[in-house]
Amino acid sequence: MIPLRVSSKRIRLIVADDHALVREGLVALLEDETDMEVVGQAENGDEALRLARKHYPDVALLDITMPKGSGLDVAAQISRELPTIKTLIVTMHEEEAFFFAALRAGAAAYVLKGADSEELFSAIRAVHQRGVYLSPKLAGSIVRDYLEHHPDIPLEGVLTPREQEILALIAHGLSNATISKRLGLSLNTVKTHRKRIYQKLHLNDRAQVVAYAIRRGILHP
């Protein structure tokens, strides 16, 4: 059973990183923002999940490399168990493989630790508004990788207007249930549209949807 949220104007966050100095530095930055509130800190994956279940934050900031469960494992578990909590990966890993793994785990944002604080704040606010955020440093290489492995199939004449609308919502990180409520469609109808979109565009997962959406100008990093 998913607990009810407590109404709040501030974005409620948990921060998970096994390096105390990094974690405490992130917390200090976040607490200086008037619209953000850190409700818990974790030094490993198990603790991050416990805090997510206890506090039910709006956004969970997760490092990838942690003991007792990586940030990717935690993101996947939260996505399955607590789907309205948005996960944001904060990591030093610049390799595309980690980024795509994060998307497949359900993460809504991927920010490099070398980014400035304003980029982190922008990412948090974006995912809180049910969007996604891609590090500009990674966006170009993601599009290049997509173009090397997939044909540049246009939207017009391939997808119906409704399918184009749903594609944009998928790319922005919305779940089938949220799309269903937003568009006034049944959940099964949304699932059918999603399946057809993937088939028509030769896409296999959300990571490829995001790359395609960037290429077509639907999603802007």
MDTraj code that builds the backbone (N, CA, C; nanometers):
import mdtraj as md
import numpy as np

residues = "MET ILE PRO LEU ARG VAL SER SER LYS ARG ILE ARG LEU ILE VAL ALA ASP ASP HIS ALA LEU VAL ARG GLU GLY LEU VAL ALA LEU LEU GLU ASP GLU THR ASP MET GLU VAL VAL GLY GLN ALA GLU ASN GLY ASP GLU ALA LEU ARG LEU ALA ARG LYS HIS TYR PRO ASP VAL ALA LEU LEU ASP ILE THR MET PRO LYS GLY SER GLY LEU ASP VAL ALA ALA GLN ILE SER ARG GLU LEU PRO THR ILE LYS THR LEU ILE VAL THR MET HIS GLU GLU GLU ALA PHE PHE PHE ALA ALA LEU ARG ALA GLY ALA ALA ALA TYR VAL LEU LYS GLY ALA ASP SER GLU GLU LEU PHE SER ALA ILE ARG ALA VAL HIS GLN ARG GLY VAL TYR LEU SER PRO LYS LEU ALA GLY SER ILE VAL ARG ASP TYR LEU GLU HIS HIS PRO ASP ILE PRO LEU GLU GLY VAL LEU THR PRO ARG GLU GLN GLU ILE LEU ALA LEU ILE ALA HIS GLY LEU SER ASN ALA THR ILE SER LYS ARG LEU GLY LEU SER LEU ASN THR VAL LYS THR HIS ARG LYS ARG ILE TYR GLN LYS LEU HIS LEU ASN ASP ARG ALA GLN VAL VAL ALA TYR ALA ILE ARG ARG GLY ILE LEU HIS PRO".split()
xyz = np.array([
    [0.0848, -0.1201, 0.0000],
    [0.0000, 0.0000, 0.0000],
    [0.0877, 0.1242, 0.0000],
    [0.0602, 0.2198, -0.0933],
    [0.1403, 0.3412, -0.1032],
    [0.0855, 0.4454, -0.0070],
    [0.1710, 0.4992, 0.0829],
    [0.1221, 0.5973, 0.1793],
    [0.0852, 0.7284, 0.1119],
    [-0.0036, 0.8061, 0.1770],
    [-0.0424, 0.9356, 0.1230],
    [0.0683, 1.0371, 0.1440],
    [0.0845, 1.1270, 0.0477],
    [0.1827, 1.2337, 0.0613],
    [0.1300, 1.3412, 0.1563],
    [0.2220, 1.4036, 0.2253],
    [0.1874, 1.5192, 0.3068],
    [0.2036, 1.6418, 0.2191],
    [0.1013, 1.7268, 0.2125],
    [0.1047, 1.8448, 0.1265],
    [0.2193, 1.9367, 0.1670],
    [0.2975, 1.9802, 0.0715],
    [0.4115, 2.0666, 0.0991],
    [0.4505, 2.1394, -0.0277],
    [0.4903, 2.2652, -0.0128],
    [0.5331, 2.3430, -0.1275],
    [0.6786, 2.3131, -0.1620],
    [0.7517, 2.2563, -0.0683],
    [0.8927, 2.2279, -0.0917],
    [0.9103, 2.0885, -0.1496],
    [1.0152, 2.0739, -0.2302],
    [1.0464, 1.9433, -0.2888],
    [1.1187, 1.8616, -0.1833],
    [1.0604, 1.7499, -0.1450],
    [1.1172, 1.6669, -0.0395],
    [1.2131, 1.5656, -0.1021],
    [1.3349, 1.5571, -0.0461],
    [1.4425, 1.4792, -0.1068],
    [1.5070, 1.3843, -0.0070],
    [1.5578, 1.2715, -0.0597],
    [1.6552, 1.1931, 0.0143],
    [1.7826, 1.1888, -0.0706],
    [1.8968, 1.1802, -0.0044],
    [2.0264, 1.1802, -0.0718],
    [2.1029, 1.0553, -0.0299],
    [2.1466, 0.9754, -0.1286],
    [2.2197, 0.8515, -0.0997],
    [2.3549, 0.8526, -0.1693],
    [2.4612, 0.8468, -0.0899],
    [2.5981, 0.8408, -0.1423],
    [2.6858, 0.7834, -0.0327],
    [2.7728, 0.6896, -0.0684],
    [2.8534, 0.6255, 0.0355],
    [2.9714, 0.7109, 0.0807],
    [3.0010, 0.8196, 0.0116],
    [3.1075, 0.9106, 0.0529],
    [3.0461, 1.0240, 0.1361],
    [3.0796, 1.0281, 0.2640],
    [3.0168, 1.1225, 0.3561],
    [3.0372, 1.2672, 0.3138],
    [3.1583, 1.3018, 0.2690],
    [3.1845, 1.4401, 0.2305],
    [3.0999, 1.4818, 0.1105],
    [3.0881, 1.3917, 0.0132],
    [3.0061, 1.4221, -0.1052],
    [2.8604, 1.4360, -0.0634],
    [2.8126, 1.3412, 0.0155],
    [2.6727, 1.3429, 0.0580],
    [2.6405, 1.4690, 0.1375],
    [2.7254, 1.5013, 0.2330],
    [2.7002, 1.6181, 0.3163],
    [2.7114, 1.7476, 0.2358],
    [2.8000, 1.7482, 0.1365],
    [2.8103, 1.8647, 0.0497],
    [2.6835, 1.8851, -0.0325],
    [2.6286, 1.7747, -0.0857],
    [2.5030, 1.7827, -0.1609],
    [2.3897, 1.8327, -0.0716],
    [2.3816, 1.7783, 0.0481],
    [2.2760, 1.8182, 0.1409],
    [2.2850, 1.9670, 0.1723],
    [2.4069, 2.0166, 0.1959],
    [2.4247, 2.1585, 0.2266],
    [2.3786, 2.2463, 0.1105],
    [2.4113, 2.2054, -0.0127],
    [2.3674, 2.2807, -0.1305],
    [2.2156, 2.2831, -0.1409],
    [2.1551, 2.1675, -0.1220],
    [2.0109, 2.1556, -0.1385],
    [1.9352, 2.2329, -0.0317],
    [1.9864, 2.2302, 0.0901],
    [1.9176, 2.2983, 0.2001],
    [1.9199, 2.4500, 0.1842],
    [2.0110, 2.5017, 0.1016],
    [2.0159, 2.6458, 0.0763],
    [1.9074, 2.6921, -0.0198],
    [1.8454, 2.5959, -0.0903],
    [1.7381, 2.6294, -0.1841],
    [1.6053, 2.6371, -0.1085],
    [1.5332, 2.7476, -0.1266],
    [1.4115, 2.7700, -0.0490],
    [1.2986, 2.6735, -0.0844],
    [1.3062, 2.6114, -0.2035],
    [1.1977, 2.5210, -0.2436],
    [1.2355, 2.3737, -0.2279],
    [1.3446, 2.3454, -0.1541],
    [1.3885, 2.2072, -0.1363],
    [1.4111, 2.1757, 0.0105],
    [1.3885, 2.0504, 0.0445],
    [1.4039, 2.0046, 0.1832],
    [1.4565, 1.8617, 0.1828],
    [1.5698, 1.8374, 0.2475],
    [1.6262, 1.7029, 0.2590],
    [1.5671, 1.6361, 0.3826],
    [1.4984, 1.5247, 0.3595],
    [1.4316, 1.4563, 0.4710],
    [1.5066, 1.3314, 0.5161],
    [1.6170, 1.2964, 0.4471],
    [1.6930, 1.1796, 0.4884],
    [1.8202, 1.1624, 0.4084],
    [1.9215, 1.1024, 0.4720],
    [2.0491, 1.0728, 0.4071],
    [2.0791, 0.9239, 0.4233],
    [2.1414, 0.8658, 0.3213],
    [2.1762, 0.7237, 0.3257],
    [2.3177, 0.7032, 0.2736],
    [2.3863, 0.6014, 0.3294],
    [2.5214, 0.5717, 0.2851],
    [2.5300, 0.4415, 0.2068],
    [2.4149, 0.3746, 0.1868],
    [2.4146, 0.2521, 0.1075],
    [2.2757, 0.2301, 0.0484],
    [2.2654, 0.1296, -0.0394],
    [2.1406, 0.1051, -0.1080],
    [2.0268, 0.0644, -0.0170],
    [2.0549, -0.0237, 0.0798],
    [1.9509, -0.0693, 0.1724],
    [1.8922, 0.0479, 0.2513],
    [1.9812, 0.1352, 0.2977],
    [1.9352, 0.2506, 0.3752],
    [1.8536, 0.3455, 0.2878],
    [1.8931, 0.3609, 0.1622],
    [1.8186, 0.4483, 0.0704],
    [1.6752, 0.3980, 0.0518],
    [1.6600, 0.2664, 0.0348],
    [1.5262, 0.2092, 0.0201],
    [1.4434, 0.2256, 0.1474],
    [1.5081, 0.2056, 0.2608],
    [1.4366, 0.2211, 0.3879],
    [1.3852, 0.3639, 0.4036],
    [1.4694, 0.4614, 0.3682],
    [1.4286, 0.6011, 0.3794],
    [1.3180, 0.6352, 0.2800],
    [1.3251, 0.5779, 0.1600],
    [1.2204, 0.6028, 0.0601],
    [1.0860, 0.5527, 0.1106],
    [1.0871, 0.4333, 0.1716],
    [0.9622, 0.3759, 0.2240],
    [0.9116, 0.4539, 0.3455],
    [1.0029, 0.5064, 0.4244],
    [0.9642, 0.5774, 0.5457],
    [0.9138, 0.7187, 0.5174],
    [0.9888, 0.7942, 0.4357],
    [0.9586, 0.9362, 0.4159],
    [0.8782, 0.9652, 0.2892],
    [0.8807, 0.8713, 0.1955],
    [0.8093, 0.8892, 0.0695],
    [0.8387, 1.0269, 0.0087],
    [0.9660, 1.0529, -0.0257],
    [1.0053, 1.1842, -0.0783],
    [0.9528, 1.2058, -0.2199],
    [0.9661, 1.3285, -0.2683],
    [0.9316, 1.3575, -0.4077],
    [1.0401, 1.3044, -0.5010],
    [1.1663, 1.3239, -0.4608],
    [1.2798, 1.2869, -0.5448],
    [1.3865, 1.2189, -0.4597],
    [1.4453, 1.1117, -0.5134],
    [1.5573, 1.0437, -0.4473],
    [1.6828, 1.0639, -0.5311],
    [1.7857, 1.1244, -0.4722],
    [1.9155, 1.1421, -0.5384],
    [2.0030, 1.0229, -0.5029],
    [2.0507, 0.9520, -0.6051],
    [2.1215, 0.8271, -0.5820],
    [2.2556, 0.8245, -0.6538],
    [2.3597, 0.7859, -0.5816],
    [2.4876, 0.7550, -0.6446],
    [2.4759, 0.6152, -0.7058],
    [2.5561, 0.5865, -0.8072],
    [2.5506, 0.4531, -0.8669],
    [2.6251, 0.3518, -0.7813],
    [2.7504, 0.3816, -0.7491],
    [2.8350, 0.2847, -0.6798],
    [2.8210, 0.2987, -0.5284],
    [2.7409, 0.2116, -0.4698],
    [2.7208, 0.2100, -0.3246],
    [2.7188, 0.0660, -0.2763],
    [2.7590, 0.0413, -0.1518],
    [2.7463, -0.0940, -0.0964],
    [2.6006, -0.1273, -0.0681],
    [2.5717, -0.2552, -0.0557],
    [2.4383, -0.3049, -0.0213],
    [2.3319, -0.2573, -0.1202],
    [2.3684, -0.2552, -0.2472],
    [2.2718, -0.2161, -0.3494],
    [2.3124, -0.0893, -0.4202],
    [2.3373, -0.0987, -0.5498],
    [2.3782, 0.0190, -0.6265],
    [2.2602, 0.1139, -0.6450],
    [2.2913, 0.2358, -0.6887],
    [2.1855, 0.3313, -0.7175],
    [2.0916, 0.2827, -0.8256],
    [2.1425, 0.2039, -0.9197],
    [2.0573, 0.1488, -1.0249],
    [1.9600, 0.0469, -0.9668],
    [2.0087, -0.0364, -0.8741],
    [1.9206, -0.1334, -0.8077],
    [1.8109, -0.0617, -0.7286],
    [1.8510, 0.0426, -0.6581],
    [1.7551, 0.1189, -0.5778],
    [1.6514, 0.1868, -0.6674],
    [1.6980, 0.2473, -0.7778],
    [1.6065, 0.3142, -0.8700],
    [1.5042, 0.2157, -0.9260],
    [1.5504, 0.0965, -0.9619],
    [1.4600, -0.0044, -1.0166],
    [1.3569, -0.0481, -0.9126],
    [1.4010, -0.0664, -0.7885],
    [1.3092, -0.1088, -0.6826],
    [1.2062, -0.0003, -0.6529],
    [1.2523, 0.1246, -0.6462],
    [1.1598, 0.2358, -0.6222],
    [1.0590, 0.2463, -0.7361],
    [1.1065, 0.2296, -0.8587],
    [1.0181, 0.2368, -0.9752],
    [0.9071, 0.1324, -0.9669],
    [0.9416, 0.0133, -0.9180],
    [0.8418, -0.0942, -0.9057],
    [0.7497, -0.0746, -0.7860],
    [0.8084, -0.0365, -0.6734],
    [0.7339, -0.0362, -0.5475],
    [0.6698, 0.0988, -0.5146],
    [0.7398, 0.2080, -0.5481],
    [0.6945, 0.3433, -0.5129],
    [0.7028, 0.4321, -0.6372],
    [0.6224, 0.4054, -0.7384],
    [0.6427, 0.4663, -0.8704],
    [0.6252, 0.6168, -0.8780],
    [0.5611, 0.6794, -0.7803],
    [0.5477, 0.8251, -0.7876],
    [0.6699, 0.8979, -0.7336],
    [0.7627, 0.8245, -0.6711],
    [0.8905, 0.8851, -0.6311],
    [0.9815, 0.8885, -0.7529],
    [1.0334, 1.0052, -0.7866],
    [1.1234, 1.0181, -0.9000],
    [1.2680, 0.9975, -0.8543],
    [1.3444, 0.9241, -0.9314],
    [1.4845, 0.8994, -0.8965],
    [1.5777, 0.9755, -0.9896],
    [1.6817, 1.0297, -0.9318],
    [1.7804, 1.1100, -1.0043],
    [1.9184, 1.0540, -0.9718],
    [1.9890, 1.0108, -1.0731],
    [2.1233, 0.9560, -1.0541],
    [2.2257, 1.0695, -1.0555],
    [2.3071, 1.0768, -0.9503],
    [2.4169, 1.1738, -0.9428],
    [2.5457, 1.0930, -0.9364],
    [2.6272, 1.0997, -1.0407],
    [2.7380, 1.0063, -1.0521],
    [2.8582, 1.0663, -1.1228],
    [2.9721, 1.0003, -1.1073],
    [3.0921, 1.0406, -1.1808],
    [3.1041, 0.9630, -1.3113],
    [3.0195, 0.8635, -1.3343],
    [3.0290, 0.7787, -1.4532],
    [2.9749, 0.8502, -1.5767],
    [3.0615, 0.8777, -1.6731],
    [3.0218, 0.9460, -1.7956],
    [2.9905, 0.8488, -1.9086],
    [3.0144, 0.7200, -1.8876],
    [2.9924, 0.6229, -1.9947],
    [2.8440, 0.6119, -2.0277],
    [2.8155, 0.6046, -2.1579],
    [2.6768, 0.5959, -2.2029],
    [2.6072, 0.4714, -2.1478],
    [2.6819, 0.3637, -2.1301],
    [2.6208, 0.2396, -2.0819],
    [2.5533, 0.2610, -1.9460],
    [2.6149, 0.3396, -1.8597],
    [2.5560, 0.3667, -1.7291],
    [2.4299, 0.4507, -1.7443],
    [2.4342, 0.5484, -1.8363],
    [2.3168, 0.6329, -1.8578],
    [2.1975, 0.5502, -1.9045],
    [2.2195, 0.4648, -2.0047],
    [2.1098, 0.3832, -2.0557],
    [2.0609, 0.2849, -1.9488],
    [2.1533, 0.2335, -1.8684],
    [2.1131, 0.1431, -1.7595],
    [2.0260, 0.2174, -1.6584],
    [2.0586, 0.3448, -1.6338],
    [1.9795, 0.4250, -1.5404],
    [1.8378, 0.4467, -1.5934],
    [1.8265, 0.4761, -1.7223],
    [1.6936, 0.4935, -1.7815],
    [1.6123, 0.3655, -1.7714],
    [1.6780, 0.2536, -1.7996],
    [1.6067, 0.1249, -1.7939],
    [1.5643, 0.0913, -1.6513],
    [1.6386, 0.1438, -1.5538],
    [1.6030, 0.1215, -1.4135],
    [1.4897, 0.2131, -1.3687],
    [1.4523, 0.3079, -1.4545],
    [1.3423, 0.3971, -1.4206],
    [1.3835, 0.5359, -1.3758],
    [1.5139, 0.5660, -1.3784],
    [1.5598, 0.6987, -1.3370],
    [1.5072, 0.8055, -1.4322],
    [1.4729, 0.9216, -1.3771],
    [1.4198, 1.0317, -1.4575],
    [1.5264, 1.1351, -1.4910],
    [1.6436, 1.1236, -1.4301],
    [1.7498, 1.2209, -1.4577],
    [1.8858, 1.1570, -1.4310],
    [1.9860, 1.2102, -1.4996],
    [2.1233, 1.1600, -1.4867],
    [2.2147, 1.2816, -1.4885],
    [2.2752, 1.3129, -1.3743],
    [2.3586, 1.4316, -1.3595],
    [2.4987, 1.3896, -1.3174],
    [2.5985, 1.4443, -1.3835],
    [2.7374, 1.4136, -1.3499],
    [2.7833, 1.4952, -1.2298],
    [2.8678, 1.4361, -1.1479],
    [2.9143, 1.5049, -1.0274],
    [2.9992, 1.6274, -1.0596],
    [3.0500, 1.6340, -1.1814],
    [3.1263, 1.7521, -1.2206],
    [3.0398, 1.8694, -1.2615],
    [2.9072, 1.8502, -1.2662],
    [2.8162, 1.9573, -1.3061],
    [2.8095, 2.0640, -1.1970],
    [2.7689, 2.1858, -1.2356],
    [2.7556, 2.2901, -1.1340],
    [2.6226, 2.2741, -1.0602],
    [2.6090, 2.3470, -0.9509],
    [2.4916, 2.3300, -0.8648],
    [2.3624, 2.3681, -0.9357],
    [2.3673, 2.4681, -1.0239],
    [2.2452, 2.5098, -1.0930],
    [2.1915, 2.4001, -1.1837],
    [2.2814, 2.3202, -1.2427],
    [2.2358, 2.2085, -1.3250],
    [2.1647, 2.1050, -1.2386],
    [2.2190, 2.0784, -1.1214],
    [2.1551, 1.9837, -1.0301],
    [2.0171, 2.0335, -0.9883],
    [2.0068, 2.1609, -0.9537],
    [1.8784, 2.2163, -0.9120],
    [1.7767, 2.2085, -1.0265],
    [1.8221, 2.2392, -1.1474],
    [1.7338, 2.2327, -1.2643],
    [1.6828, 2.0906, -1.2855],
    [1.7714, 1.9925, -1.2676],
    [1.7331, 1.8527, -1.2852],
    [1.6289, 1.8123, -1.1818],
    [1.6490, 1.8519, -1.0577],
    [1.5541, 1.8175, -0.9516],
    [1.4175, 1.8775, -0.9808],
    [1.4157, 2.0044, -1.0190],
    [1.2874, 2.0706, -1.0465],
    [1.2192, 2.0098, -1.1684],
    [1.2982, 1.9688, -1.2671],
    [1.2407, 1.9083, -1.3877],
    [1.1722, 1.7762, -1.3552],
    [1.2395, 1.6897, -1.2813],
    [1.1795, 1.5586, -1.2520],
    [1.0632, 1.5717, -1.1551],
    [1.0693, 1.6720, -1.0672],
    [0.9573, 1.6940, -0.9756],
    [0.8317, 1.7321, -1.0525],
    [0.8477, 1.7979, -1.1664],
    [0.7349, 1.8350, -1.2507],
    [0.7000, 1.7245, -1.3503],
    [0.7454, 1.6029, -1.3211],
    [0.7177, 1.4840, -1.4019],
    [0.7865, 1.4887, -1.5376],
    [0.9013, 1.5541, -1.5421],
    [0.9788, 1.5556, -1.6649],
    [1.1002, 1.4656, -1.6531],
    [1.1917, 1.4782, -1.7486],
    [1.3199, 1.4088, -1.7409],
    [1.4293, 1.5116, -1.7627],
    [1.5494, 1.4772, -1.7201],
    [1.6620, 1.5685, -1.7385],
    [1.7829, 1.4890, -1.7849],
    [1.8445, 1.5374, -1.8911],
    [1.9641, 1.4737, -1.9444],
    [2.0806, 1.5707, -1.9351],
    [2.1918, 1.5246, -1.8852],
    [2.3103, 1.6081, -1.8787],
    [2.3492, 1.6517, -2.0197],
    [2.3652, 1.7830, -2.0444],
    [2.4045, 1.8302, -2.1780],
    [2.5329, 1.7650, -2.2272],
    [2.6202, 1.7298, -2.1347],
    [2.7466, 1.6679, -2.1739],
    [2.7250, 1.5336, -2.2407],
    [2.6161, 1.4644, -2.2049],
    [2.5889, 1.3324, -2.2594],
    [2.4946, 1.3346, -2.3794],
    [2.4185, 1.4420, -2.3938],
    [2.3118, 1.4436, -2.4944],
    [2.3638, 1.4188, -2.6353],
    [2.4721, 1.4863, -2.6730],
    [2.5245, 1.4721, -2.8086],
    [2.5660, 1.3299, -2.8403],
    [2.6353, 1.2654, -2.7489],
    [2.6823, 1.1292, -2.7738],
    [2.5664, 1.0313, -2.7776],
    [2.4606, 1.0594, -2.7020],
    [2.3436, 0.9721, -2.7026],
    [2.2755, 0.9756, -2.8383],
    [2.2603, 1.0961, -2.8934],
    [2.1985, 1.1093, -3.0250],
    [2.2839, 1.0406, -3.1314],
    [2.4150, 1.0582, -3.1246],
    [2.5037, 0.9939, -3.2229],
    [2.4907, 0.8421, -3.2154],
    [2.4861, 0.7891, -3.0937],
    [2.4719, 0.6441, -3.0773],
    [2.3399, 0.5966, -3.1368],
    [2.2345, 0.6729, -3.1145],
    [2.1049, 0.6344, -3.1691],
    [2.1088, 0.6325, -3.3218],
    [2.1663, 0.7351, -3.3818],
    [2.1687, 0.7446, -3.5277],
    [2.2515, 0.6336, -3.5907],
    [2.3524, 0.5876, -3.5200],
    [2.4374, 0.4808, -3.5735],
    [2.3645, 0.3469, -3.5767],
    [2.2658, 0.3304, -3.4917],
    [2.2020, 0.1992, -3.4780],
    [2.0553, 0.1953, -3.5190],
    [1.9971, 0.3118, -3.5524],
    [1.8549, 0.3138, -3.5867],
    [1.8302, 0.4057, -3.7054],
    [1.7385, 0.3702, -3.7921],
    [1.7029, 0.4579, -3.9029],
    [1.6331, 0.5829, -3.8508],
    [1.6483, 0.6925, -3.9241],
    [1.5866, 0.8184, -3.8829],
    [1.4428, 0.8222, -3.9343],
    [1.3551, 0.7524, -3.8659],
    [1.2166, 0.7409, -3.9097],
    [1.1405, 0.8670, -3.8671],
    [1.0747, 0.9363, -3.9604],
    [1.0000, 1.0571, -3.9243],
    [0.8713, 1.0228, -3.8500],
    [0.8184, 1.1211, -3.7769],
    [0.6925, 1.1012, -3.7072],
    [0.5746, 1.1072, -3.8039],
    [0.5771, 1.2107, -3.8886],
    [0.4651, 1.2348, -3.9779],
    [0.4474, 1.1191, -4.0761],
    [0.3258, 1.0735, -4.0890],
    [0.2971, 0.9653, -4.1819],
    [0.3247, 0.8278, -4.1250],
    [0.3881, 0.8219, -4.0083],
    [0.4177, 0.6939, -3.9435],
    [0.3326, 0.6791, -3.8182],
    [0.3364, 0.7801, -3.7331],
    [0.2554, 0.7781, -3.6123],
    [0.1309, 0.8636, -3.6305],
    [0.0215, 0.8202, -3.5713],
    [-0.0997, 0.9013, -3.5698],
    [-0.0779, 1.0195, -3.4743],
    [-0.1607, 1.1245, -3.4836],
    [-0.1469, 1.2364, -3.3893],
    [-0.1521, 1.1918, -3.2435],
    [-0.2391, 1.0959, -3.2117],
    [-0.2474, 1.0464, -3.0746],
    [-0.1191, 0.9742, -3.0349],
    [-0.0630, 0.8947, -3.1259],
    [0.0620, 0.8245, -3.0966],
    [0.1768, 0.9231, -3.0777],
    [0.1790, 1.0306, -3.1554],
    [0.2823, 1.1328, -3.1384],
    [0.2711, 1.1973, -3.0006],
    [0.1475, 1.2220, -2.9577],
    [0.1246, 1.2812, -2.8259],
    [0.1739, 1.1879, -2.7156],
    [0.1430, 1.0609, -2.7285],
    [0.1845, 0.9643, -2.6271],
    [0.3355, 0.9445, -2.6295],
    [0.3959, 0.9451, -2.7480],
    [0.5416, 0.9348, -2.7574],
    [0.6088, 1.0458, -2.6771],
    [0.5591, 1.1689, -2.6906],
    [0.6175, 1.2817, -2.6179],
    [0.6051, 1.2622, -2.4670],
    [0.4920, 1.2105, -2.4224],
    [0.4723, 1.1895, -2.2793],
    [0.5625, 1.0783, -2.2266],
    [0.5804, 0.9727, -2.3058],
    [0.6731, 0.8656, -2.2662],
    [0.8146, 0.9208, -2.2534],
    [0.8557, 0.9997, -2.3524],
    [0.9908, 1.0560, -2.3519],
    [1.0133, 1.1462, -2.2316],
    [0.9075, 1.2124, -2.1850],
    [0.9200, 1.3002, -2.0692],
    [0.9069, 1.2256, -1.9369],
    [0.9025, 1.0930, -1.9430],
    [0.9107, 1.0142, -1.8211],
    [0.7796, 0.9767, -1.7572],
    [0.6656, 1.0017, -1.8227],
    [0.5371, 0.9690, -1.7627],
    [0.5072, 0.8203, -1.7751],
    [0.4483, 0.7653, -1.6712],
    [0.4106, 0.6235, -1.6702],
    [0.2832, 0.6031, -1.7507],
    [0.2523, 0.4770, -1.7820],
    [0.1279, 0.4463, -1.8524],
    [0.0066, 0.4966, -1.7744],
    [0.0084, 0.4778, -1.6429],
    [-0.1046, 0.5192, -1.5603],
    [-0.1239, 0.6706, -1.5641],
    [-0.0132, 0.7457, -1.5581],
    [-0.0225, 0.8913, -1.5611],
    [-0.0714, 0.9400, -1.6967],
    [-0.0214, 0.8784, -1.8042],
    [-0.0671, 0.9140, -1.9392],
    [-0.2157, 0.8858, -1.9523],
    [-0.2598, 0.7740, -1.8983],
    [-0.4007, 0.7371, -1.9026],
    [-0.4884, 0.8443, -1.8395],
    [-0.4492, 0.8919, -1.7213],
    [-0.5263, 0.9946, -1.6515],
    [-0.5208, 1.1281, -1.7252],
    [-0.4032, 1.1629, -1.7757],
    [-0.3876, 1.2929, -1.8419],
    [-0.4705, 1.3020, -1.9694],
    [-0.4740, 1.1939, -2.0464],
    [-0.5421, 1.1965, -2.1756],
    [-0.6848, 1.1424, -2.1698],
    [-0.7258, 1.0925, -2.0542],
    [-0.8604, 1.0387, -2.0423],
    [-0.8800, 0.9102, -2.1198],
    [-0.7752, 0.8282, -2.1270],
    [-0.7806, 0.7007, -2.1977],
    [-0.7715, 0.5865, -2.0972],
    [-0.8179, 0.4702, -2.1361],
    [-0.8021, 0.3548, -2.0486],
    [-0.6557, 0.3120, -2.0474],
    [-0.6169, 0.2433, -1.9411],
    [-0.4787, 0.1971, -1.9287],
    [-0.4443, 0.1017, -2.0421],
    [-0.5368, 0.0142, -2.0786],
    [-0.5116, -0.0803, -2.1875],
    [-0.4927, -0.0094, -2.3207],
    [-0.5669, 0.0988, -2.3426],
    [-0.5515, 0.1763, -2.4666],
    [-0.4127, 0.2384, -2.4737],
    [-0.3668, 0.2925, -2.3617],
    [-0.2332, 0.3519, -2.3583],
    [-0.1271, 0.2455, -2.3859],
    [-0.1424, 0.1295, -2.3251],
    [-0.0463, 0.0212, -2.3462],
    [-0.0440, -0.0218, -2.4929],
    [-0.1606, -0.0257, -2.5562],
    [-0.1681, -0.0633, -2.6981],
    [-0.0983, 0.0407, -2.7855],
    [-0.1237, 0.1687, -2.7568],
    [-0.0566, 0.2758, -2.8309],
    [0.0952, 0.2664, -2.8138],
    [0.1373, 0.2424, -2.6915],
    [0.2807, 0.2342, -2.6626],
    [0.3458, 0.1208, -2.7427],
    [0.2799, 0.0067, -2.7456],
    [0.3320, -0.1077, -2.8193],
    [0.3443, -0.0753, -2.9674],
    [0.2425, -0.0097, -3.0235],
    [0.2457, 0.0254, -3.1659],
    [0.3545, 0.1262, -3.1973],
    [0.3740, 0.2235, -3.1062],
    [0.4800, 0.3236, -3.1255],
    [0.6166, 0.2552, -3.1321],
    [0.6416, 0.1655, -3.0388],
    [0.7693, 0.0946, -3.0361],
    [0.7888, 0.0140, -3.1643],
    [0.6821, -0.0510, -3.2107],
    [0.6924, -0.1329, -3.3316],
    [0.7187, -0.0456, -3.4546],
    [0.6442, 0.0628, -3.4670],
    [0.6564, 0.1481, -3.5849],
    [0.7937, 0.2166, -3.5942],
    [0.8489, 0.2539, -3.4805],
    [0.9766, 0.3259, -3.4794],
    [1.0959, 0.2338, -3.4534],
    [1.0693, 0.1041, -3.4416],
    [1.1757, 0.0054, -3.4169],
    [1.2520, 0.0370, -3.2880],
    [1.1785, 0.0677, -3.1837],
    [1.2365, 0.0983, -3.0539],
    [1.2119, -0.0186, -2.9593],
    [1.3041, -0.0369, -2.8661],
    [1.2944, -0.1507, -2.7749],
    [1.2633, -0.1120, -2.6306],
    [1.3012, 0.0103, -2.5901],
    [1.2806, 0.0485, -2.4509],
    [1.2787, 0.2003, -2.4392],
    [1.2583, 0.2481, -2.3154],
    [1.2458, 0.3919, -2.2932],
    [1.3752, 0.4666, -2.3237],
    [1.4882, 0.4038, -2.3022],
    [1.6150, 0.4694, -2.3334],
    [1.6203, 0.5083, -2.4808],
    [1.5755, 0.4197, -2.5681],
    [1.5746, 0.4491, -2.7113],
    [1.4678, 0.5529, -2.7448],
    [1.3571, 0.5520, -2.6720],
    [1.2545, 0.6547, -2.6927],
    [1.3116, 0.7930, -2.6627],
    [1.3857, 0.8046, -2.5525],
    [1.4458, 0.9327, -2.5155],
    [1.5438, 0.9794, -2.6225],
    [1.6294, 0.8895, -2.6697],
    [1.7259, 0.9256, -2.7737],
    [1.6545, 0.9698, -2.9012],
    [1.5494, 0.8980, -2.9379],
    [1.4721, 0.9343, -3.0576],
    [1.4071, 1.0713, -3.0388],
    [1.3527, 1.0956, -2.9197],
    [1.2840, 1.2211, -2.8930],
    [1.3795, 1.3401, -2.8981],
    [1.5020, 1.3199, -2.8524],
    [1.6018, 1.4267, -2.8626],
    [1.6304, 1.4567, -3.0095],
    [1.6509, 1.3519, -3.0857],
    [1.6821, 1.3667, -3.2279],
    [1.5721, 1.4418, -3.3030],
    [1.4466, 1.4117, -3.2721],
    [1.3331, 1.4722, -3.3419],
    [1.2916, 1.6057, -3.2827],
    [1.3594, 1.6514, -3.1780],
    [1.3268, 1.7812, -3.1182],
    [1.2072, 1.7777, -3.0248],
    [1.1630, 1.6573, -2.9878],
    [1.0499, 1.6452, -2.8948],
    [1.0963, 1.6708, -2.7528],
    [1.2165, 1.6270, -2.7230],
    [1.2737, 1.6409, -2.5888],
    [1.4038, 1.7182, -2.6012],
    [1.4155, 1.8230, -2.5188],
    [1.5355, 1.9071, -2.5249],
    [1.6191, 1.8872, -2.3999],
    [1.7460, 1.8458, -2.4164],
    [1.8316, 1.8263, -2.3005],
    [1.8582, 1.9577, -2.2271],
])
top = md.Topology()
chain = top.add_chain()
for i, resn in enumerate(residues, 1):
    res = top.add_residue(resn, chain, resSeq=i)
    for name in ("N", "CA", "C"):
        top.add_atom(name, md.element.get_by_symbol(name[0]), res)
traj = md.Trajectory(xyz[None], top)
